[in-house]
Structures are given as structure tokens and as C-alpha cells.
Amino acid sequence: MDRFKAPAVISQRKRQKGLHSPKLSCNYEIKFSNFVIFIMQRRMGMTRRTFLMELGRRKGFRVESELSDSVTHIVAENNTYLEVLDWLKGQAVGDSSRFELLDISWFTACMEVGRPVDSEMKYRLMEQCQSPPLNTPELEMPAFIATKVSQYSCQRKTTLNNYNKKFTDAFEVMAENYEFKENEILCLEFLRAASLLKSLPFSVTRMKDIQGLPCMGDQVRDIIEEIIEEEESSRVKEVLNDERYKAFKQFTSVFGVGVKTSEKWYRMGLRTVEEVKADKTLKLSKMQKAGFLYYEDLVSCVSKAEADAVSLIVKNTVCTFLPDALVTITGGFRRGKNIGHDIDFLITNPGPREDDELLHKVIDLW
């Protein structure tokens, strides 16, 4: 294997950013030694990159912490082919053609099956023509918006009208299913896709409408395409009919019950909330007891009128301890929703007086 051609003299900063000797994790067995993966942190963030690296190592992949001359596959998220090449130039890499430049969807596909998958064309980052051909019609609204949509939900406006509910409902089912399976990477992939489609001010009716949008991984695109063509997704239907999913869906609807407890109950042969309540041998936590006691109230929706009524109660109670405090409804009801699942409040005190025990006092008074 040829060595990288690096300049004879480079600055200290370049030397730090350039090629390094590989640092292998000795904690996991390497099953696929022919694949040496480097995950770019650019537009991903350190925390997510660290999680993905450890996930890959647990699955038996060799994942490098730093770019080295042994790397064979470079994985990037929300980066174009040209952006990756430009980044590689900054790492003092002479010949980048030796690498397989792949989208994060390839890595997630490998993680799902627990082995390397073929680096098909759909996974590869490839150079695309940036300028439209001559005599093309004016760009349509979805294509124009795609260039403006941020990959970060905090930088996107949240609309009250979800124009893509049939897609986002499907994504939320898939995300929930992967959450029950404790597959965080695919759970986040579908949650991000759902969040992004909810922010769009138009309905997606063809695959061209999502071109250029972030958070559109391979599995997400497959489901969108199937729904466009068939009006439903066979994968989502399969999940909705899955016995384990239906049981976990019921169990986790109880306040205080998470995936671990649901797994325990499922292994015991329990399938419904009624069966759990009928089993007197179970030892429930304080939160779980409250969850079953107030189950119907907690799973019911809250109307705007109810939110306003609760707001008055909270304001009166808070003002008992801090007369100048401001209690403001936030979240969905502040954005104009008529129905919600909970009520969010922001409590502030404009005066100099502070009370760290305010919430405890309010709760104790009730």
C-alpha cells in the first residue's frame, strides 16, 4: 500500500491535524480486519462520533480514532463529496482516491446487520454537477427550500400544520421500535427525519422533493418511496403487527416503566397492561404504582381550555411564595396547539429574590 504524500515541511497545526499512527481499541475483538473505518467529526459532533465509533468496535469493526495510512473507508454525515475532499486536503493527504468515501447510511446498514455490507452506489459520496443545465425551468419550491433547511432542529421553525403526517407517523413507529430494541443509532435517524419533515411547509409527493434535504438516510428514503408509491409501508405494517412491539408500546405507556422493565415483563410472558396489573407477584416502584393509579389521566390528551385552567392554579400557587413571579405557558400550547399531551410552564422571578426550593414548596402545598 502506497504511503501518503505529505509536504516535507508543514506547520505544527497541520501536523496535529494530519496523519497519525493508528490507535486501536484493545477492548473489542476485530472480526473484519479488511475494513478500517474513520468517521469524520465534521457536522456530526464529538459525542455522536464517539458513540458511533464505540458501536462499530463492539460490532467487531476496526474504527480508527484518527486518520491514518491504514484507513480504507471514510464515513461522513451531511457532507458532500467535494466537502470531504476539501477536508482531506487539510489533513495533508496526497492521494484521496484510495479511500472509499461513504455516507453514514452505509455505516448504519453495517451496524444493523452486524457485518460489512457492500459499498453500493447508493452509499458512495460522488461528485455531482452543481450548476443546472441550460434552458431548465425555474427551481421549484421544495428544491429551493432544501438548500435552506438546517440539519439542526433548533435552527428550524416548527409549523403547526404537519403536511407530511403519513411519513412522520411511519418514522415515529420505526423510531419507537428501534428504541425498544435499544438501537439508538437507527432510532435517532428516524426521529431526525420525522422532525425535519414536520418543519416543511409543503407536502412531499415525489422523491425529488427531498433531494438535498439533510437527515434523509437510506432507510428513511426507502420508506418514503414506498409510501409515495403504495400509500403505506410494508415495514411499518410489519412493526405494528409485531407482538413484542405491541407489548412494549403498552408497557412504556405507564409512567415509570422503561425498556428494561418492559423486557423483563415480556420475558415473563406478560403482554398487556391488564396482565401486569393482575400479577400480584410483581414488585412495582413508587413511580410505577403512581403510573398505574393515574394511568387513564396520564394517557389522556389535554385541551387548551384545561391548560388555561391549570395555568391559573399554578400561577396562584407560585404567587403564594413569590408574588412577583411570572408563570408562562410554553411548548405546543404557546405555539397555538389546541390539544397536547402535557403542559409546559416557565417560571421566572423578575425581582432580586430567589427561591431554590420553590418547586418543592408548590408541590408540597398541593
BALODO-973266 format. One line per 10 residues: their letters; for each residue x, y, z of C-alpha. Coordinates in pm, 1 decimal. Layout:
A	X,Y,Z | ...
REM end
This chain:
MDRFKAPAVI	0.0,0.0,0.0 | 146.5,337.7,-100.2 | 226.6,591.1,165.0 | 54.7,928.8,172.4 | 247.6,1205.0,0.9 | 278.0,1475.1,263.2 | 477.3,1800.6,232.7 | 829.6,1785.1,368.4 | 766.9,2081.8,596.9 | 428.1,2152.0,749.7
SQRKRQKGLH	315.9,2378.4,1030.9 | 257.1,2250.0,1382.8 | -118.4,2291.6,1332.0 | -107.9,2089.9,1009.7 | 97.8,1823.5,1181.8 | -162.8,1793.8,1453.9 | -445.7,1768.7,1202.8 | -265.7,1537.0,964.2 | -197.7,1166.0,962.8 | -128.2,983.2,1284.4
SPKLSCNYEI	-25.9,639.0,1386.7 | -332.4,424.1,1436.9 | -466.3,396.4,1790.0 | -658.2,75.7,1821.4 | -908.2,-9.2,2089.9 | -795.9,-329.1,2260.1 | -1127.1,-381.8,2435.1 | -1306.6,-547.1,2141.7 | -1228.4,-832.8,1907.1 | -1171.6,-725.2,1545.7
KFSNFVIFIM	-1377.0,-951.5,1319.1 | -1343.9,-758.3,992.5 | -977.5,-664.6,962.9 | -1003.4,-573.1,593.1 | -1225.0,-276.8,680.8 | -1051.6,10.8,859.2 | -1304.5,286.5,918.8 | -1255.7,652.9,1001.8 | -1564.3,857.8,1094.8 | -1545.2,1229.3,1020.9
QRRMGMTRRT	-1647.3,1453.0,1309.1 | -1731.5,1744.2,1077.2 | -2104.7,1830.5,1105.4 | -2154.4,1535.8,1338.5 | -2023.3,1644.8,1675.2 | -1785.5,1478.5,1917.0 | -2046.1,1298.7,2129.9 | -2224.1,1132.7,1837.3 | -1893.8,1040.5,1671.5 | -1765.5,879.4,1992.0
FLMELGRRKG	-2086.7,680.6,2026.3 | -2068.0,556.9,1664.8 | -1701.5,462.8,1699.2 | -1767.5,254.0,2009.3 | -2072.4,96.8,1846.9 | -1865.2,-6.4,1546.7 | -1593.8,-153.4,1766.0 | -1846.0,-353.4,1966.1 | -1973.5,-498.4,1638.2 | -1622.1,-617.6,1550.2
FRVESELSDS	-1515.0,-337.6,1315.5 | -1178.4,-167.2,1328.9 | -1259.0,200.3,1376.6 | -972.0,449.0,1396.7 | -987.5,749.9,1626.6 | -756.4,943.0,1394.2 | -692.9,943.6,1022.3 | -403.4,709.5,945.5 | -245.2,545.9,643.3 | -425.6,220.7,725.8
VTHIVAENNT	-775.7,365.8,679.9 | -975.6,215.1,393.2 | -1323.8,364.8,445.0 | -1411.8,723.0,541.2 | -1766.8,777.4,666.2 | -1926.6,1123.4,662.6 | -2263.4,1263.5,767.0 | -2427.7,1557.6,589.0 | -2111.1,1624.5,387.5 | -2091.0,1628.4,9.0
YLEVLDWLKG	-1821.6,1455.4,-192.9 | -1644.2,1785.7,-260.5 | -1661.9,1888.4,105.4 | -1497.0,1562.7,211.8 | -1223.6,1607.8,-49.3 | -1163.5,1962.4,70.1 | -1139.0,1837.9,429.3 | -889.7,1568.9,326.4 | -668.5,1831.8,164.0 | -643.3,1999.0,502.8
QAVGDSSRFE	-518.5,1671.5,650.7 | -211.2,1666.7,423.1 | -347.7,1373.2,223.2 | -187.6,1347.8,-118.6 | -398.4,1079.9,-287.9 | -758.5,1055.1,-168.0 | -865.5,810.2,-439.2 | -750.1,519.5,-223.5 | -1038.3,576.2,19.0 | -1396.0,459.7,-5.9
LLDISWFTAC	-1588.6,780.1,68.8 | -1922.3,672.1,211.3 | -2235.0,825.2,358.2 | -2330.7,748.5,718.5 | -2615.9,532.3,585.0 | -2356.8,268.0,487.8 | -2229.4,256.9,845.0 | -2580.6,229.5,991.5 | -2661.1,-51.3,747.1 | -2349.1,-236.2,866.2
MEVGRPVDSE	-2446.6,-186.1,1228.8 | -2797.2,-317.4,1167.1 | -2682.0,-648.7,1015.4 | -2367.1,-676.5,1229.1 | -2127.9,-715.1,936.0 | -1993.2,-512.5,641.8 | -2238.5,-451.6,358.6 | -2137.8,-384.9,0.2 | -2049.3,-22.3,-64.4 | -2310.0,10.5,-336.0
MKYRLMEQCQ	-2354.6,322.4,-544.1 | -2632.1,447.7,-315.4 | -2389.0,463.5,-22.8 | -2099.4,630.9,-201.9 | -2030.5,1000.9,-194.8 | -1996.7,1108.7,-554.9 | -1932.4,1432.5,-734.5 | -2248.1,1593.7,-864.8 | -2292.8,1872.6,-1112.6 | -2363.6,2186.0,-910.5
SPPLNTPELE	-2496.4,2403.6,-1191.3 | -2827.3,2326.7,-1366.4 | -2825.4,2267.6,-1742.5 | -2921.9,2546.4,-1977.9 | -3287.9,2620.9,-2050.6 | -3407.7,2447.3,-1734.0 | -3724.1,2580.7,-1570.9 | -3705.5,2787.9,-1255.7 | -3635.6,2584.3,-942.3 | -3947.9,2459.6,-771.7
MPAFIATKVS	-4029.9,2540.9,-411.7 | -3911.0,2212.4,-249.7 | -3570.8,2224.6,-424.5 | -3524.6,2587.6,-319.5 | -3616.2,2518.8,41.7 | -3386.1,2216.1,58.7 | -3083.0,2443.2,42.5 | -3212.9,2645.5,337.3 | -3312.6,2364.9,573.3 | -3075.9,2316.3,866.4
QYSCQRKTTL	-2981.8,1971.0,990.6 | -3033.1,2100.1,1346.7 | -3390.5,2112.2,1476.4 | -3314.6,2414.8,1696.8 | -3245.0,2614.4,1379.0 | -3572.0,2518.9,1209.0 | -3915.0,2670.2,1254.9 | -4181.4,2435.1,1386.3 | -4508.8,2465.2,1196.3 | -4846.2,2385.3,1349.9
NNYNKKFTDA	-4958.4,2212.0,1031.0 | -4778.0,1887.7,957.6 | -4804.4,1847.0,580.5 | -4625.4,1511.4,587.3 | -4809.5,1327.0,862.5 | -4826.0,996.5,674.4 | -4445.5,994.4,659.5 | -4374.8,1126.0,1009.3 | -4621.0,881.9,1168.5 | -4437.7,597.9,994.5
FEVMAENYEF	-4097.5,729.1,1107.5 | -4213.3,758.8,1467.8 | -4329.0,396.6,1465.1 | -3990.2,287.8,1330.7 | -3805.2,506.5,1582.9 | -4009.3,365.5,1869.2 | -3944.3,10.2,1751.7 | -3568.9,70.9,1740.3 | -3587.2,235.8,2082.7 | -3749.3,-80.5,2217.8
KENEILCLEF	-3463.6,-277.2,2060.3 | -3213.5,-31.7,2214.9 | -3076.2,55.0,1872.2 | -3002.6,421.1,1938.0 | -2844.8,499.5,1603.9 | -3146.7,399.5,1392.4 | -3390.3,541.4,1646.7 | -3224.0,882.4,1612.0 | -3213.8,852.2,1234.0 | -3591.6,818.4,1210.2
LRAASLLKSL	-3662.4,1078.7,1480.1 | -3448.2,1334.6,1298.4 | -3618.2,1258.2,969.5 | -3962.1,1296.9,1129.8 | -3863.5,1627.3,1288.8 | -3733.7,1760.5,959.0 | -4039.6,1662.5,753.6 | -4267.2,1821.3,1014.3 | -4091.2,2152.5,955.5 | -4151.5,2155.1,579.0
PFSVTRMKDI	-4419.2,2398.6,454.7 | -4522.3,2163.2,173.0 | -4627.3,1801.3,121.6 | -4372.1,1557.1,-15.5 | -4527.5,1387.7,-317.8 | -4220.5,1261.6,-505.0 | -3864.3,1163.0,-427.2 | -3734.7,1477.6,-595.7 | -3896.5,1682.1,-318.1 | -3648.1,1553.5,-57.6
QGLPCMGDQV	-3341.8,1595.4,-276.5 | -3078.1,1795.3,-91.6 | -3250.1,1770.3,246.8 | -3040.0,1662.0,547.4 | -3130.1,1365.9,770.3 | -3259.8,1162.2,475.6 | -3076.3,833.3,529.0 | -3109.1,525.8,312.4 | -3374.4,353.3,525.5 | -3572.0,676.0,554.5
RDIIEEIIEE	-3570.6,722.6,178.6 | -3683.3,363.4,122.5 | -3990.0,414.6,341.1 | -4072.4,749.6,179.4 | -4050.3,593.8,-165.7 | -4273.5,301.8,-69.4 | -4537.4,529.9,84.9 | -4534.7,751.9,-224.2 | -4586.5,450.6,-449.8 | -4808.6,229.5,-232.7
EESSRVKEVL	-4965.2,477.7,14.4 | -4825.9,266.9,300.1 | -4506.5,99.0,417.2 | -4483.2,-278.3,447.3 | -4205.7,-241.0,706.0 | -4419.9,-17.6,925.1 | -4715.8,-257.2,895.2 | -4489.6,-542.0,999.1 | -4378.9,-349.0,1308.2 | -4735.3,-254.8,1404.1
NDERYKAFKQ	-4834.8,-623.0,1390.4 | -4530.6,-739.9,1585.9 | -4624.2,-890.7,1923.8 | -4315.8,-757.8,2100.4 | -4368.7,-403.7,1971.1 | -4734.4,-402.5,2077.6 | -4646.2,-527.1,2426.6 | -4364.6,-274.0,2473.3 | -4592.4,1.3,2341.5 | -4841.5,-73.4,2617.6
FTSVFGVGVK	-4585.6,-121.3,2894.2 | -4394.7,201.5,2824.9 | -4720.0,399.6,2823.2 | -4719.4,354.3,3201.2 | -4538.3,630.7,3388.7 | -4215.5,494.3,3537.7 | -4182.6,197.6,3300.0 | -3893.8,190.3,3053.5 | -3743.3,-53.5,2806.7 | -3561.0,-263.6,3069.1
TSEKWYRMGL	-3875.3,-322.4,3274.0 | -4075.5,-390.6,2957.5 | -3819.8,-651.2,2851.9 | -3844.0,-816.6,3192.8 | -4224.7,-831.3,3181.3 | -4224.2,-955.2,2822.9 | -3987.1,-1239.9,2912.5 | -4225.1,-1330.4,3194.5 | -4496.6,-1384.8,2933.6 | -4691.3,-1065.4,3004.4
RTVEEVKADK	-4834.6,-885.9,2701.6 | -5082.0,-620.0,2821.7 | -5116.0,-358.9,3095.1 | -5411.8,-553.0,3234.3 | -5197.0,-865.5,3272.3 | -4932.3,-665.7,3457.8 | -5190.3,-517.7,3695.2 | -5332.9,-863.2,3760.5 | -4993.2,-1012.8,3850.4 | -4964.5,-962.1,4226.8
TLKLSKMQKA	-4611.7,-1108.1,4239.0 | -4460.3,-805.2,4066.5 | -4277.3,-550.0,4279.1 | -4350.1,-204.3,4142.7 | -4154.0,112.0,4212.4 | -4319.3,419.4,4363.1 | -4338.7,585.3,4020.9 | -4483.7,274.3,3857.9 | -4752.2,248.3,4125.9 | -4845.8,610.2,4058.0
GFLYYEDLVS	-4837.5,536.9,3685.1 | -5094.1,259.3,3718.7 | -5305.1,454.3,3969.6 | -5339.9,756.6,3739.4 | -5297.5,567.4,3411.9 | -5612.4,692.4,3236.9 | -5542.1,1054.2,3328.6 | -5179.1,1037.2,3217.1 | -5250.8,883.1,2875.4 | -5537.9,1122.6,2801.4
CVSKAEADAV	-5484.5,1433.9,2590.3 | -5503.4,1784.1,2738.2 | -5720.3,2053.3,2577.0 | -5633.2,2422.7,2553.4 | -5913.3,2504.8,2799.3 | -5771.5,2256.5,3050.6 | -5423.3,2401.0,3001.6 | -5553.2,2752.1,3074.3 | -5731.9,2628.1,3387.2 | -5419.4,2451.9,3515.6
SLIVKNTVCT	-5218.1,2764.7,3437.7 | -5433.5,2970.1,3676.1 | -5386.1,2711.8,3952.4 | -5008.3,2710.7,3904.3 | -4990.7,3091.9,3894.9 | -5192.3,3130.8,4214.6 | -4982.7,2870.2,4394.7 | -4647.4,3013.0,4281.3 | -4751.1,3366.8,4376.1 | -4818.5,3244.5,4729.2
FLPDALVTIT	-4441.0,3214.4,4770.9 | -4316.4,3465.4,4510.0 | -4577.5,3738.4,4449.9 | -4382.7,3892.7,4159.0 | -4317.0,3565.6,3977.4 | -4422.4,3524.2,3614.8 | -4574.3,3193.1,3505.4 | -4587.2,3143.1,3128.1 | -4725.3,2851.3,2929.0 | -4464.5,2730.2,2679.3
GGFRRGKNIG	-4438.9,2441.1,2435.7 | -4716.8,2341.5,2199.2 | -4993.1,2545.6,2360.7 | -4789.8,2863.5,2328.4 | -4737.7,2784.5,1959.7 | -5115.1,2766.3,1917.4 | -5197.4,2397.5,1953.4 | -5545.3,2307.0,2076.1 | -5450.9,1959.4,2201.3 | -5139.3,1836.5,2379.9
HDIDFLITNP	-5008.8,1555.5,2598.0 | -4867.5,1774.7,2874.1 | -4843.1,2138.1,2983.3 | -4508.3,2317.0,2997.3 | -4450.9,2617.6,3221.0 | -4169.3,2868.6,3251.1 | -4148.3,3027.2,3596.5 | -3934.7,3340.5,3633.6 | -3886.7,3592.6,3910.8 | -3806.7,3946.4,3788.2
GPREDDELLH	-3713.4,4064.8,4137.2 | -3389.6,4014.4,4330.7 | -3536.3,3742.0,4548.6 | -3461.1,3381.1,4458.2 | -3607.1,3061.7,4596.3 | -3428.1,2738.4,4513.3 | -3696.2,2538.2,4693.5 | -3989.6,2693.7,4506.6 | -4092.8,2383.0,4312.5 | -4078.7,2165.1,4623.2
KVIDLW	-4294.0,2415.2,4812.0 | -4550.5,2431.2,4530.5 | -4576.5,2052.2,4506.1 | -4596.1,2009.1,4883.5 | -4877.8,2265.3,4902.1 | -5084.3,2056.1,4660.9
REM end
